[in-house]
Amino acid sequence: MHRTRVKICGITRDADLAAAVDAGADAVGFVFYPPSPRALTPDAAAALAARVPPFVARVGLFVNAAAATVREILAAIPLDVLQFHGEEDAAYCAQFGRPYLKAARVWPGLDLLEFARAYPAAQGLLLDAWVEAYGGIGQSFDWSLIPEQLPLPVILSGGLHAGNVEEAINKVHPWAVDVSSGVEAAKGIKDADKVAAFLAAVRTADARQ
């Protein structure tokens, strides 16, 4: 049985980190995109990252950040994986010497096979809804737009919550799912019950595969 991995993104508080870890999340995400309501300062992120237990990955989310900014954050915070949500090319993403995920905002005119081939060194392809903003707006997309044979592992994002993640896993069979607004009480504030319900729904989906 395949076990779908789970990332809880947009962690901003100790309580939310604890809720994600206690529920069984495989990864937690820290946002370094200043316009986001979930954005963290390096000091705040470092304090949270220091509390992440073994075998839970620390993921840093960036959007068209200057390379120097990414390096400064890496020097201060022990991130395990980088997640790029902007128009970063493959050379940019690979220059930091860390595993990385490349996000694609999916719309009917996007050739996901071509997109994936442009990032051969990526650890995975994170698929999100096409919106003008970058991430965390709780909007899903048409999962039928995802080709069956992408050359990279798929991390499904965009509008997921406890009520639809089982259906998403059944239809897409992603390597992992990524949730932020779908487990929140307010922007940047996670709801521990919603986090637990989301993880439980993922486990139910996996058990039925």
Backbone as CSV, one residue per row, in Angstrom:
resi,resn,N_x,N_y,N_z,CA_x,CA_y,CA_z,C_x,C_y,C_z
1,MET,0.832,-1.196,0.000,0.000,0.000,0.000,0.871,1.253,0.000
2,HIS,0.594,2.147,-0.930,1.316,3.419,-0.956,0.834,4.315,0.171
3,ARG,1.767,4.905,0.883,1.414,5.868,1.926,1.611,7.276,1.379
4,THR,0.531,8.007,1.247,0.614,9.378,0.760,1.252,10.264,1.815
5,ARG,2.325,10.932,1.441,2.983,11.838,2.378,2.178,13.121,2.501
6,VAL,2.341,13.810,3.643,1.562,15.015,3.922,2.485,16.142,4.374
7,LYS,2.294,17.301,3.737,2.990,18.521,4.168,1.953,19.532,4.627
8,ILE,2.165,20.075,5.808,1.346,21.170,6.331,2.150,22.442,6.130
9,CYS,1.669,23.312,5.270,2.428,24.511,4.911,1.898,25.741,5.645
10,GLY,2.729,26.766,5.675,2.330,28.022,6.295,2.311,27.975,7.805
11,ILE,3.234,27.235,8.387,3.334,27.162,9.851,3.885,28.492,10.378
12,THR,3.187,29.066,11.359,3.637,30.347,11.924,3.756,30.338,13.442
13,ARG,3.224,29.291,14.103,3.187,29.284,15.569,3.640,27.934,16.115
14,ASP,4.147,27.955,17.341,4.542,26.712,18.007,3.378,25.731,18.082
15,ALA,2.181,26.229,18.419,1.023,25.356,18.574,0.675,24.671,17.255
16,ASP,0.833,25.392,16.156,0.507,24.810,14.852,1.543,23.779,14.433
17,LEU,2.792,24.042,14.755,3.840,23.060,14.495,3.559,21.785,15.283
18,ALA,3.215,21.927,16.555,2.914,20.761,17.387,1.721,19.992,16.846
19,ALA,0.690,20.710,16.386,-0.494,20.042,15.847,-0.147,19.229,14.609
20,ALA,0.678,19.794,13.734,1.074,19.090,12.514,1.893,17.847,12.837
21,VAL,2.854,17.995,13.725,3.722,16.873,14.086,2.924,15.785,14.802
22,ASP,2.079,16.184,15.740,1.309,15.206,16.512,0.342,14.430,15.620
23,ALA,-0.163,15.079,14.577,-1.101,14.410,13.676,-0.402,13.464,12.712
24,GLY,0.925,13.596,12.581,1.684,12.686,11.731,2.166,13.265,10.426
25,ALA,2.253,14.595,10.324,2.736,15.209,9.083,4.178,14.795,8.806
26,ASP,4.474,14.605,7.524,5.829,14.238,7.102,6.717,15.462,6.896
27,ALA,6.090,16.617,6.663,6.838,17.840,6.404,6.019,19.038,6.852
28,VAL,6.738,20.097,7.210,6.103,21.369,7.554,6.744,22.454,6.703
29,GLY,5.928,23.431,6.310,6.415,24.468,5.422,6.475,25.829,6.083
30,PHE,7.571,26.537,5.833,7.768,27.894,6.318,7.818,28.827,5.108
31,VAL,7.027,29.887,5.145,6.878,30.772,3.993,7.817,31.976,4.122
32,PHE,8.636,32.176,3.077,9.542,33.330,3.007,9.166,34.194,1.802
33,TYR,7.915,34.582,1.772,7.377,35.428,0.709,6.635,36.563,1.399
34,PRO,7.263,37.735,1.521,6.730,38.806,2.371,5.268,39.169,2.153
35,PRO,4.711,39.149,0.917,3.298,39.504,0.779,2.318,38.514,1.427
36,SER,2.772,37.324,1.739,1.885,36.308,2.291,1.559,36.594,3.757
37,PRO,0.295,36.356,4.171,-0.036,36.488,5.593,0.626,35.422,6.450
38,ARG,1.223,34.434,5.817,1.908,33.354,6.540,3.426,33.532,6.533
39,ALA,3.892,34.657,6.022,5.336,34.880,5.918,5.980,35.000,7.295
40,LEU,7.192,34.481,7.391,7.964,34.512,8.633,9.233,35.331,8.453
41,THR,9.661,35.944,9.534,11.007,36.515,9.548,11.994,35.371,9.724
42,PRO,13.255,35.565,9.330,14.231,34.501,9.557,14.344,34.082,11.019
43,ASP,14.271,35.040,11.934,14.385,34.699,13.361,13.213,33.823,13.810
44,ALA,12.006,34.190,13.385,10.833,33.398,13.778,10.895,32.000,13.173
45,ALA,11.324,31.909,11.913,11.437,30.610,11.264,12.501,29.747,11.918
46,ALA,13.623,30.366,12.289,14.696,29.612,12.935,14.224,29.021,14.260
47,ALA,13.449,29.796,15.014,12.946,29.302,16.303,12.004,28.120,16.099
48,LEU,11.144,28.208,15.095,10.241,27.091,14.810,11.008,25.880,14.283
49,ALA,11.923,26.121,13.355,12.675,25.018,12.758,13.462,24.236,13.809
50,ALA,13.914,24.928,14.841,14.680,24.269,15.899,13.824,23.292,16.692
51,ARG,12.512,23.434,16.613,11.605,22.581,17.373,11.053,21.420,16.540
52,VAL,11.447,21.355,15.279,10.963,20.260,14.431,11.703,18.978,14.806
53,PRO,10.983,17.906,15.111,11.643,16.672,15.550,12.274,15.911,14.388
54,PRO,13.050,14.877,14.687,13.657,14.070,13.625,12.611,13.462,12.705
55,PHE,13.002,13.317,11.445,12.208,12.647,10.412,10.974,13.447,9.968
56,VAL,10.920,14.720,10.334,9.926,15.633,9.780,10.702,16.682,8.985
57,ALA,10.421,16.784,7.699,11.196,17.667,6.822,10.763,19.125,6.994
58,ARG,11.776,20.007,6.969,11.550,21.451,7.052,11.683,22.023,5.645
59,VAL,10.589,22.569,5.140,10.529,23.059,3.757,10.401,24.575,3.769
60,GLY,11.229,25.249,2.977,11.155,26.694,2.853,10.544,27.087,1.525
61,LEU,9.519,27.923,1.561,8.814,28.341,0.356,9.268,29.736,-0.068
62,PHE,9.653,29.862,-1.335,10.140,31.128,-1.882,9.403,31.438,-3.179
63,VAL,9.274,32.729,-3.471,8.646,33.178,-4.716,9.528,34.247,-5.347
64,ASN,10.222,33.877,-6.401,11.060,34.828,-7.154,11.992,35.624,-6.241
65,ALA,12.554,34.950,-5.251,13.442,35.620,-4.305,14.830,35.811,-4.911
66,ALA,15.503,36.876,-4.508,16.898,37.051,-4.901,17.705,35.877,-4.354
67,ALA,18.653,35.396,-5.142,19.466,34.255,-4.704,20.172,34.556,-3.386
68,ALA,20.613,35.791,-3.207,21.287,36.165,-1.968,20.345,36.020,-0.771
69,THR,19.074,36.318,-0.967,18.098,36.176,0.116,17.943,34.718,0.514
70,VAL,17.863,33.846,-0.464,17.744,32.414,-0.172,18.974,31.931,0.585
71,ARG,20.134,32.367,0.157,21.370,31.933,0.833,21.424,32.440,2.271
72,GLU,20.984,33.648,2.491,20.968,34.192,3.858,20.049,33.371,4.753
73,ILE,18.899,33.003,4.230,17.964,32.206,5.018,18.518,30.810,5.271
74,LEU,19.155,30.222,4.264,19.762,28.903,4.458,20.883,28.937,5.486
75,ALA,21.585,30.049,5.561,22.663,30.166,6.545,22.121,30.237,7.970
76,ALA,20.876,30.703,8.099,20.300,30.897,9.424,19.354,29.784,9.860
77,ILE,18.808,29.052,8.877,17.739,28.094,9.165,18.059,26.765,8.490
78,PRO,18.008,25.659,9.221,18.354,24.348,8.648,17.214,23.757,7.822
79,LEU,16.976,24.331,6.648,15.927,23.815,5.780,16.400,22.541,5.077
80,ASP,15.499,21.586,4.952,15.822,20.324,4.287,15.482,20.351,2.802
81,VAL,14.440,21.095,2.455,13.951,21.146,1.082,13.546,22.585,0.764
82,LEU,13.798,23.012,-0.477,13.372,24.320,-0.947,12.190,24.142,-1.890
83,GLN,11.242,25.069,-1.814,10.043,24.994,-2.644,9.905,26.330,-3.370
84,PHE,9.929,26.293,-4.702,9.921,27.516,-5.502,8.595,27.667,-6.230
85,HIS,7.922,28.787,-5.968,6.575,29.011,-6.489,6.490,30.072,-7.569
86,GLY,7.594,30.662,-7.946,7.547,31.726,-8.935,7.952,31.257,-10.320
87,GLU,8.656,32.143,-11.019,9.101,31.843,-12.385,10.567,31.416,-12.424
88,GLU,11.039,30.834,-11.344,12.435,30.420,-11.257,12.744,29.330,-12.295
89,ASP,13.900,29.443,-12.955,14.280,28.395,-13.901,15.084,27.313,-13.192
90,ALA,15.414,26.268,-13.932,16.073,25.107,-13.325,17.445,25.451,-12.767
91,ALA,18.192,26.296,-13.467,19.526,26.664,-12.981,19.433,27.417,-11.659
92,TYR,18.464,28.314,-11.568,18.266,29.046,-10.313,17.952,28.065,-9.184
93,CYS,17.008,27.167,-9.413,16.559,26.253,-8.367,17.678,25.329,-7.872
94,ALA,18.570,24.954,-8.787,19.603,23.969,-8.451,20.831,24.579,-7.791
95,GLN,20.957,25.900,-7.808,22.225,26.520,-7.388,22.489,26.451,-5.892
96,PHE,21.461,26.107,-5.091,21.628,26.179,-3.639,22.095,24.870,-3.014
97,GLY,22.222,23.832,-3.829,22.733,22.570,-3.321,21.796,21.857,-2.361
98,ARG,20.495,22.129,-2.449,19.494,21.460,-1.615,18.435,20.819,-2.509
99,PRO,17.826,19.736,-2.044,16.691,19.206,-2.788,15.638,20.292,-2.953
100,TYR,14.954,20.292,-4.113,13.944,21.324,-4.302,12.697,20.776,-4.986
101,LEU,11.596,21.448,-4.721,10.330,21.198,-5.381,10.012,22.403,-6.251
102,LYS,9.479,22.164,-7.433,9.051,23.275,-8.296,7.534,23.258,-8.394
103,ALA,6.938,24.399,-8.100,5.483,24.514,-8.173,5.050,24.920,-9.570
104,ALA,3.948,24.337,-10.009,3.311,24.709,-11.270,1.877,25.118,-10.962
105,ARG,1.497,26.294,-11.408,0.110,26.734,-11.281,-0.627,26.247,-12.530
106,VAL,-1.545,25.313,-12.306,-2.118,24.549,-13.409,-3.315,25.262,-14.027
107,TRP,-3.294,25.309,-15.349,-4.430,25.816,-16.125,-4.481,25.020,-17.424
108,PRO,-5.609,25.049,-18.146,-5.753,24.157,-19.313,-4.682,24.322,-20.384
109,GLY,-4.066,25.490,-20.498,-3.060,25.685,-21.537,-1.649,25.298,-21.146
110,LEU,-1.446,24.820,-19.911,-0.102,24.470,-19.452,0.219,23.023,-19.816
111,ASP,1.342,22.826,-20.505,1.822,21.482,-20.814,2.663,20.992,-19.640
112,LEU,2.052,20.194,-18.782,2.757,19.756,-17.582,3.919,18.825,-17.892
113,LEU,3.826,18.058,-18.952,4.950,17.196,-19.325,6.162,18.039,-19.712
114,GLU,5.929,19.069,-20.498,7.024,19.962,-20.876,7.563,20.699,-19.670
115,PHE,6.669,21.147,-18.801,7.077,21.851,-17.588,7.970,20.957,-16.724
116,ALA,7.548,19.724,-16.507,8.321,18.803,-15.678,9.690,18.516,-16.282
117,ARG,9.741,18.369,-17.613,11.028,18.086,-18.258,11.997,19.254,-18.133
118,ALA,11.481,20.448,-17.879,12.354,21.617,-17.723,13.057,21.640,-16.377
119,TYR,12.629,20.771,-15.451,13.220,20.736,-14.098,13.630,19.308,-13.755
120,PRO,14.557,18.712,-14.507,14.890,17.301,-14.306,15.497,17.000,-12.942
121,ALA,16.110,17.997,-12.306,16.744,17.758,-11.005,15.796,17.971,-9.833
122,ALA,14.566,18.394,-10.103,13.612,18.632,-9.015,13.280,17.330,-8.307
123,GLN,13.061,17.434,-7.006,12.670,16.254,-6.241,11.213,15.902,-6.485
124,GLY,10.429,16.895,-6.875,9.022,16.666,-7.159,8.396,17.896,-7.777
125,LEU,7.195,17.710,-8.301,6.444,18.784,-8.937,5.211,19.056,-8.086
126,LEU,5.111,20.269,-7.543,3.973,20.641,-6.725,2.936,21.321,-7.615
127,LEU,1.744,20.752,-7.679,0.709,21.242,-8.577,-0.334,22.018,-7.791
128,ASP,-0.526,23.277,-8.179,-1.419,24.178,-7.477,-2.361,24.811,-8.502
129,ALA,-3.373,25.519,-8.016,-4.320,26.181,-8.912,-3.700,27.434,-9.518
130,TRP,-4.116,27.759,-10.757,-3.678,28.999,-11.377,-4.490,30.161,-10.808
131,VAL,-3.798,31.071,-10.118,-4.381,32.326,-9.653,-3.307,33.390,-9.813
132,GLU,-3.712,34.643,-9.743,-2.730,35.726,-9.872,-1.775,35.754,-8.686
133,ALA,-2.292,35.388,-7.511,-1.447,35.354,-6.318,-0.635,34.059,-6.314
134,TYR,0.203,33.909,-5.285,1.047,32.717,-5.176,0.684,31.930,-3.923
135,GLY,-0.151,30.899,-4.100,-0.360,29.909,-3.053,-1.232,30.349,-1.889
136,GLY,-1.787,29.330,-1.215,-2.474,29.549,0.044,-3.816,30.248,-0.043
137,ILE,-4.505,30.181,-1.221,-5.772,30.884,-1.352,-6.961,29.906,-1.325
138,GLY,-6.686,28.628,-1.175,-7.753,27.656,-0.988,-8.564,27.341,-2.222
139,GLN,-7.971,27.457,-3.390,-8.686,27.205,-4.645,-8.148,25.935,-5.290
140,SER,-9.048,25.058,-5.694,-8.632,23.816,-6.341,-8.604,24.016,-7.852
141,PHE,-8.175,22.977,-8.572,-8.161,23.028,-10.027,-8.658,21.690,-10.567
142,ASP,-8.797,21.627,-11.868,-9.304,20.417,-12.518,-8.210,19.346,-12.517
143,TRP,-8.377,18.343,-11.663,-7.337,17.314,-11.535,-7.174,16.490,-12.803
144,SER,-8.170,16.514,-13.680,-8.047,15.745,-14.931,-6.996,16.338,-15.863
145,LEU,-6.510,17.533,-15.565,-5.458,18.153,-16.367,-4.084,17.543,-16.084
146,ILE,-3.984,16.703,-15.064,-2.697,16.111,-14.687,-2.451,14.851,-15.518
147,PRO,-1.382,14.809,-16.312,-1.082,13.592,-17.084,-0.781,12.414,-16.157
148,GLU,-1.053,11.229,-16.625,-0.829,10.029,-15.800,0.653,9.731,-15.619
149,GLN,1.473,10.059,-16.588,2.874,9.639,-16.550,3.830,10.833,-16.491
150,LEU,3.703,11.636,-15.463,4.674,12.712,-15.278,6.007,12.122,-14.842
151,PRO,7.126,12.717,-15.270,8.435,12.159,-14.934,8.920,12.498,-13.529
152,LEU,8.135,13.263,-12.779,8.507,13.637,-11.415,7.382,13.253,-10.457
153,PRO,7.704,12.951,-9.200,6.657,12.705,-8.215,5.752,13.933,-8.084
154,VAL,4.466,13.686,-7.913,3.485,14.768,-7.816,3.152,15.051,-6.353
155,ILE,3.233,16.334,-5.990,2.725,16.811,-4.712,1.490,17.632,-5.044
156,LEU,0.326,17.147,-4.659,-0.922,17.812,-5.014,-1.277,18.862,-3.978
157,SER,-1.591,20.058,-4.459,-1.949,21.173,-3.597,-3.151,21.879,-4.198
158,GLY,-3.591,22.938,-3.540,-4.660,23.751,-4.092,-6.045,23.346,-3.625
159,GLY,-6.576,24.028,-2.614,-7.950,23.817,-2.192,-8.232,22.506,-1.502
160,LEU,-7.227,21.831,-1.021,-7.450,20.562,-0.334,-7.895,20.800,1.105
161,HIS,-8.745,19.895,1.590,-9.190,19.921,2.986,-9.677,18.516,3.323
162,ALA,-10.086,18.315,4.567,-10.464,16.967,5.004,-11.629,16.408,4.203
163,GLY,-12.472,17.291,3.658,-13.648,16.835,2.935,-13.396,16.387,1.515
164,ASN,-12.253,16.758,0.932,-12.012,16.365,-0.471,-10.687,15.663,-0.709
165,VAL,-9.846,15.539,0.311,-8.522,14.969,0.056,-8.594,13.484,-0.276
166,GLU,-9.581,12.770,0.263,-9.711,11.348,-0.080,-10.035,11.194,-1.561
167,GLU,-10.964,12.004,-2.065,-11.288,11.976,-3.488,-10.071,12.340,-4.326
168,ALA,-9.309,13.346,-3.882,-8.120,13.768,-4.626,-7.107,12.640,-4.727
169,ILE,-6.882,11.936,-3.636,-5.915,10.837,-3.640,-6.410,9.702,-4.537
170,ASN,-7.701,9.417,-4.488,-8.262,8.354,-5.317,-8.129,8.658,-6.803
171,LYS,-8.251,9.927,-7.172,-8.220,10.303,-8.588,-6.810,10.537,-9.110
172,VAL,-5.963,11.157,-8.288,-4.646,11.598,-8.763,-3.538,10.622,-8.370
173,HIS,-3.680,9.940,-7.244,-2.639,9.053,-6.702,-1.304,9.795,-6.576
174,PRO,-1.298,10.943,-5.891,-0.055,11.705,-5.778,0.917,11.047,-4.802
175,TRP,2.175,11.429,-4.925,3.150,10.990,-3.930,2.858,11.640,-2.585
176,ALA,2.427,12.903,-2.628,2.169,13.645,-1.403,1.067,14.669,-1.637
177,VAL,0.483,15.147,-0.552,-0.472,16.248,-0.606,0.045,17.369,0.287
178,ASP,-0.304,18.591,-0.101,0.191,19.783,0.579,-1.016,20.660,0.911
179,VAL,-1.175,21.021,2.171,-2.330,21.805,2.593,-1.888,22.978,3.452
180,SER,-2.586,24.091,3.309,-2.343,25.259,4.149,-3.673,25.847,4.609
181,SER,-4.357,26.578,3.714,-5.603,27.232,4.114,-6.697,26.236,4.486
182,GLY,-6.634,25.026,3.948,-7.658,24.023,4.227,-7.654,23.476,5.637
183,VAL,-6.636,23.829,6.430,-6.585,23.392,7.831,-6.426,24.599,8.754
184,GLU,-6.953,25.736,8.324,-6.792,26.962,9.106,-8.097,27.440,9.733
185,ALA,-7.956,28.106,10.883,-9.055,28.833,11.505,-9.111,30.253,10.963
186,ALA,-7.953,30.788,10.602,-7.801,32.099,9.976,-6.478,32.077,9.242
187,LYS,-6.235,33.061,8.388,-4.996,33.059,7.601,-3.777,33.027,8.519
188,GLY,-2.968,31.980,8.345,-1.758,31.847,9.145,-1.967,31.197,10.492
189,ILE,-3.200,30.860,10.839,-3.516,30.240,12.134,-4.135,28.874,11.870
190,LYS,-3.423,27.824,12.188,-3.933,26.477,11.949,-4.947,26.075,13.027
191,ASP,-5.839,25.178,12.640,-6.837,24.599,13.534,-6.423,23.148,13.783
192,ALA,-6.076,22.829,15.010,-5.548,21.493,15.316,-6.524,20.394,14.942
193,ASP,-7.828,20.629,15.133,-8.826,19.613,14.783,-8.870,19.399,13.267
194,LYS,-8.763,20.491,12.499,-8.763,20.364,11.039,-7.505,19.645,10.550
195,VAL,-6.375,19.928,11.197,-5.135,19.235,10.843,-5.287,17.739,11.084
196,ALA,-5.789,17.379,12.258,-5.962,15.954,12.581,-6.949,15.290,11.636
197,ALA,-8.042,15.993,11.294,-9.035,15.420,10.382,-8.458,15.231,8.988
198,PHE,-7.618,16.155,8.560,-6.986,16.037,7.244,-6.088,14.806,7.199
199,LEU,-5.237,14.639,8.205,-4.354,13.460,8.231,-5.153,12.173,8.309
200,ALA,-6.250,12.180,9.061,-7.084,10.983,9.168,-7.713,10.640,7.820
201,ALA,-8.140,11.665,7.077,-8.732,11.419,5.763,-7.703,10.859,4.789
202,VAL,-6.477,11.335,4.880,-5.410,10.791,4.030,-5.177,9.318,4.358
203,ARG,-5.122,8.996,5.622,-4.907,7.596,6.016,-6.065,6.704,5.544
204,THR,-7.286,7.238,5.601,-8.450,6.475,5.131,-8.332,6.213,3.623
205,ALA,-7.938,7.243,2.884,-7.770,7.078,1.439,-6.719,6.020,1.127
206,ASP,-5.610,6.063,1.838,-4.540,5.098,1.586,-5.009,3.676,1.899
207,ALA,-5.772,3.510,2.955,-6.227,2.186,3.369,-7.160,1.570,2.329
208,ARG,-7.804,2.413,1.533,-8.759,1.932,0.538,-8.154,1.740,-0.846
209,GLN,-6.875,2.045,-0.968,-6.220,1.898,-2.281,-6.028,0.417,-2.614
